[in-house]
Amino acid sequence: MAPKQEANSQVLPNKEAALFRQLVKQYESKMYKKGIKTADTVLRKFPDNGETLAMKGLLLNCLERKEEAYDYVKRGVRANIKSHVCWHVYGLLYRSDRDYDEAIKCYKNALRMEKDNLTVLRDLTQLQVQMRDLSGFLDSRQKLLELKPNNRQSWVGLALAHHLEGNNQVAATVIEQYEATVDDVSTPTEAYEHSEILLYKAKILEEGEKYGEALEAVEAAEKRGLLKDKLSTLESRGRLLLKLNRSEEAEGVYRRLLNINTEQHEYHDGLLSALRAQGAAGDADAVATVYAALQEQYPHSTVARRSPLDFMPGDSSAFEAAADVFVRKYIAKGIPSLFAELKPLYVDVKKTETLGRVMLRFEEALTTSGQFPEPVVPPAPHHVLSTPAPGSEGAAEALVWTRLYLSLHYDTLGDAAQALKIIDGCIEKTPSLVELHSARARILKHAGDFTGAAAAAQHARTLDASDRYLNCVATKALFKAGQVEEAERVVSLFTRDGEQANNLYDMQATWYEISAGRAYLARGEYGRALKRFLKVDSHFLDFVEDQFDFHQYCLRKQTMRVYVDMLRMEDDLYKHPVYAKAVEGAVATYLQLFDNPGKSTEEVEAEKVAAMAPEEAKKYLQKKRKEEAKKLKEAENANAASPAAAGGGAGKKGGGDSKKPVDTDPDGVLLAATKDPLGEATKLLKRLLTAAPDRLETQLMAFEIYSRKKKMLLALKAVKKAAELAPDGGKENPRVHHALVRLASLVEQEQEGNDVVSSVLKDQVGDLLGSPSTTAAKYHAAWVQQHGSASLAHRFTAAQATAALDSTKRAQAAAELAKAGPCGASHPECVQVHKWLSSGDDSNYDGGGTAAAAAAEFAAACAKVFKWSRYFDGEHCVPLPEKTNGVDAAAKGVGNLKI
């Protein structure tokens, strides 16, 4: 018989109310199992008590029993819809699942029931700033200040809200009002936190272009001894003095900063800006004079010796002399990063020539006399120019480092023959030097021999098996060569036994996931490719989620300057090149799935079963069902293990034996079996369109997706934006031209659709083509005449677009493209062209040879240029067996990823 209910089951008697308070404490102490027992005790007498039901749901959620959790919380809300506790708990459930929009709705409902609840308001502000609902965040912070005017966090939180909304003057005023309430900062912690708030106010004023007020605030606080971060204070003063055109004072500040850290580039830039404002560093000679003084003052500063190379003309004797002095220390001490330090200078042809000349002079002197050459100009007194003794071990080592640099120098110039000749000579004399083998791998990769590069990288790794960096380099080289199984084996050497996938995922090794994804995509293993690319997307979601813990923490610690910087960094997170690479890879995979739909897993399985004898089929199906049931049970047990262990003890976040959730789709079979690949691609694209709309690749990717989805207005928008982003309105850019011609052709072919939409499309496409009467074919013919032979990329686009407009002309277009040869293009570009030529349908080659013949002609021309290319079977390439690791593509390598 059920216990007798109270007249109002939502109001608990004293005994049960005490139990309810106890279960709240148990939840806060992470004693989840004990909390559930306490909740059950209350619910035995009051099974319809909404707040207890909701709290039990929250406890179940902490044990990863999601379905039960939502069921209990929903029952609690239904039982007591006017309880702010029920709505708050409902919001906490949504928050734990990262459904912040729904969580915000629940919090707002809770505030309707109890508008002045501080806990709910604080939780709401965290979600609002997480979702960048800045106007809502401002309203909530204003309410918190009204409720808690004596709380320091209330004032600072309101200032933050105004700052994020762009109300800089109001934000500064709020902090000033807060300052008036501060009586004493007796402890060192309080003093530092107050110092941070004062510097934050200066930052707000500076961003509001109130430079004078900001400087006054900094100097006033400094005079009173309130600023504890001396370095930040100096940096603020330097920036503000520059912006106020008080250059002489700014110069003094930046010289003080250089005394603190001579290797900080920002201080050097600030000093030069101050000197330029005084007319003391207006040209390269003046800058050289400034740095000559800095080198004398700071003889051990690398930046003081390296920075002049950025400003000096590459063909000047001053540049040659400065480069000569700079490289001596690196060569004498055998510092491998010399080429990396100077590589940014290689964008300047004259500087490239001078650097090569300097290093050749070092090689000649070390070869003939065993000593460094005489300096180009007599060294200044402060320069101590070390040189090895003739015939000494130091001289031999210096020669090796010099030649290592020269090999990388020639590699950058595209002279693979000379680069390999030098590096092979070095390896012959010094076979145990890791850097030589790494450089050889790099040179071979650029020459097109991905398999040779992988072998060299592997050899470098074996010379120092404990070096994780070398392991990563070898793994990437193996993936590039298509040797996927070996790459997975090598990378697993630095992971825990049996946990490779989880370990690499936990380390957020995006380089591995992108390299592996590209390799699997090249092999046509779309599920595994998607699995890797989408893990990168998952990492970035985690990066966004990671900021959540800091919303309250930074307010409490008052570290507002770095907190605002973090928020801005998070706002730009999806602009990161790594994320773009992952999305481009995933989208390319989804497009392949759409363009070349294979049979579904179910269809393949059905055909397999149909081909079996009845008895064999019966046994096979029984075995499959058992395997699936076993996998499902293992996954459920593993997923329940961690939270179950976590709930046992007080204050423990998790048990020591907690296990990782089992991945039920390790090979991405379910991902590749999606019935809507374009829909999945669109989800990824939208985030990139929001974060990085000004990337040309983003817009071209949008066109590829929307044109396939027949969303022509969106495809038009993407092409228009791409044309805006490309130089000269995209008129010469081959990729933009290809997209425009395809768009125009699709619009011309469109027969059905909304008349208004069709009219808009024709008008807008006509504007892009230059005239409403211009057809795609005419526009393309004119473009080919004007730009079609500018480069291999232009020739390739001309051929592709010609074939797209009229398939009967593909043979002629391909023949012309093959006949032109590489045209000075890079190896990846040539690989892409060859793959297109090889994919031709021989039915379009009536009387004009075959697709294979065109591809062979182009490959032969490329083999003469890329003599080490394994893809083109260059003359210096050692032949490999037809298959490596069981895959034809392994010998050819992955090549460039293009959509």
Steps between C-alpha positions, in 0.01 A plus 500: 500500500641838399578744782249772567585824320518841660246756385786683322777258404718790379552630855706251696469455879802583713647149496481462121606862448817422698556193283458716189764744626724202569467365145589846364821489704567147378465622142741786566745253659467265200356222718257407226400149607435609857303795368276268296430290811405815691273611216333157495433531874310825442322371190371192683276733702463778242534344153368814330731751666631693199824632647605159632420338165706766324794456736494124453510559126802726544679232703420236238642732234828508690508120469446528122152352522370763262160362404399439862635841595289687247196291590527587870567868438208532259275328755626744760422801280152365424436436869612848607516725197523811718815385682815690411701199625340268241566743216854565622574127510347459155741769377795325665411183311498681167823676592673168566404395146630831359150598388549853624203657321256268676686546829460878472124458445477287814698751706275781382196295603660449842545876532133554416419294808763670719637807325765585761663158531874571496610145419281478191604849390869412529450179303305693238778756456752222437285355223430841350867589468576148375242545223603866452149624581660828600182706539348232724829474689493876562143486636586211732816667632302819564248298701776329699651837590164626621459190718861492627642855486763422765646211301815584304418244231168672433675826409773340293249273328291801394811678371587188301150486351520864385852444366393200291204700368737777392390749766858574602436833670216356708715199591780730621250705700368185671854408608557854630183471707625167631838657587321753718362214712843339558628601842795272561699233316693359790607158373738439207226308318253787531768747392577299187132458412443874542804565279348279230174696509685830461695368202175365357351848520800634308448229238134598463588868456774414251261293289253788517775724352516706820877480503557804718257381767648152489854632549387725785332202668816287469733773624272599788471141620874449455582804712281363778681165479181315409628325186674173581557370146796720412558347157139551387511854636806583290347338191180702544695823542707430189195432282309801630793740462541388138131554430523846657801582276724549804773311322800603710335375819386186316859438390615510861230252605586254224871521579414409859295208371790382284718502810252250645466277192706555188333211313146645499418614146223733617751709695723532194199604289398756762849649515518530120156662488609755759823575314320530165261751654808706591647460151788290635417173320349610175699277264695175499832671578352670804351171621839335453659771713241445774564127500876544497460684830264232634744224403775678687274542803362143485773287335319173579161603361390286204218738402736799494717316246213346301259796467723719276485229234128573460558870423819508297491477118597151387760620249679733743840435652348579840257207466779265396717611791212464749413153365867399521516600867164337581577153361843464665367420846252244364760323288769505770267358765314261268155651556260318262239778488710736285301436183168535685619838634585630154228333292258798524760702305465267201193690376753760378696377196797728566528392862479137390791549260708678764439234764604230254816694417586545869460129576699394193784722618489324839505159329797594284701637792427202724582255220831661403634636828280351773418852620219750462549762227604851586199721589353708217575811704725530806297400807397754761688480830200343673484212250694193607538291182589143590663278239606135523865404494622365164464123476319478832185303571316832530597592144365170365174546689467859380538380142219246550265767639590734215422235242178408679390861458602501134301183430187664644582818310507314167188308597316829548620613157358177352841356409446148635806360321744736669322474835516121499860496380605714796292321764605154380864606522445615858324176595785296353746674732272546804235225484394532864384864488120499529451842340659384174250218454210729591619751241530223240142397572388858449688535170362171365147602596531825307650307207195274490652182643266451796606141557867596505417786736321258732801266499735789586270623778478146634879472505525831688248370754696182562814702576322644805204279584419701814439823308127555467541776243688268263226243552238756394700604193539137393129436552402794281744391230359147503145629468610723214650196329176307541660250739212525743547179697867578566411857598245373753759260639766768535275755668380234746855468636432805717150399612388270778454136406152428370390864521645655186178659373396638839852612585547698179151645536568607859823666389297690237762412239334684212807458277457123523127508432533725195793299357319172559174637362666609177673163463178307551317732260764434234446126549124538467438394862244771558377382839845506656575834333185656645577350840834684508383831356198519729718438805664836428155658496436335837824645639397850402162452665694403813714814468182709495361306794822543700437872541190428709696435819667841479190721490455489877863427590643810332238724658592360838875539442456836320730402211282691256759601240603147412138386533387746232793393281390139544141582398625671186730210421204263535296722267764448230557134577330361190716721280800286589668338197496159669121510527468610138719209387287251691172640365636507145602136536163395643309693233716347225412158639127575513513631141667176392223305671239709319667491159584130514230339711586143579274234631385541857631267768158335513501440122851354505404277792180387327691407182754310705230301679310436175808338349525251788335164535193506732674321788813711464292820490312399814824437693651823371201711609494338845870574541451863392214548749712359782793728409277807488339413833844447654628836370191678627533344844871584522428860405222531757714347775800718415295818482337424833825405675648845537202685653412203718846510653476874541192489715632277774717724713473849638659774302639276229469601140551149373635163592856410427393205287260696278509397136464693180170461312526230237475629144236287330597631154883512499526481121234762428275256315189676629643840410564393143156340478323833544204545269554876481871573444427852376298573813791389718741708292273804535510477881879532493495766231263731691738530793786585266285750308420676827857500633707540182283639218800688358691185407482433127506124564195530726291665229611255230413214734158659555446512124587130464244404763216735406531435126455129568203572727346712221486798736596737225457829687742382768737373231479842332573672831810283547633573151441876540683501832785294353532750215520784754772322697719413201729768351358695206146391584588138428515559124840335468476250786458152345304349789253789513462485123427127511229553764346791308484306172339202671250728674410676175458166326270370775288815482472467122389137532243565772154441356275493804486721805370823639482772234621768740798289608584417139487868408730596788744222412518600134547869583769438762687242292479737203667769710781260589544402134504864393176498301157334530536372144837330563477124526723281713666361187576844354634632830720193541634525144596864556667413833699217340617738228615756758619293798489134398875455457623705797591193707420132537219591740345721230545232232346242733198720570462566128489126431268420790252773415506413130420138583227604744332720238526243220610144575578437132785752524670329791736301276632809327528695826684212668735458206591870506550488876722191478703647216575817700674301774574623854547869404710564811229383740563328831497124543162490683338705221634262237373199695153653510503563124620147427223349711241700304649389169501138617134517600379574147241285327638355175159541337579871471829438318369411155790523262710677759677222683396391846489642850791275590704637211445861607587415859811310389620792287461741791666257744797460268547877484474526879748217552765706319442792737437311825778246468459368853122478483379153578154595376632582152773231506779754462835377371667530843219319676571145615217273376278349768284187500153556360349499847624631830308388808246352265399832350588631154478860619779444749772528239343807352434686824206706609548815291311824549151512643269702278125538498 
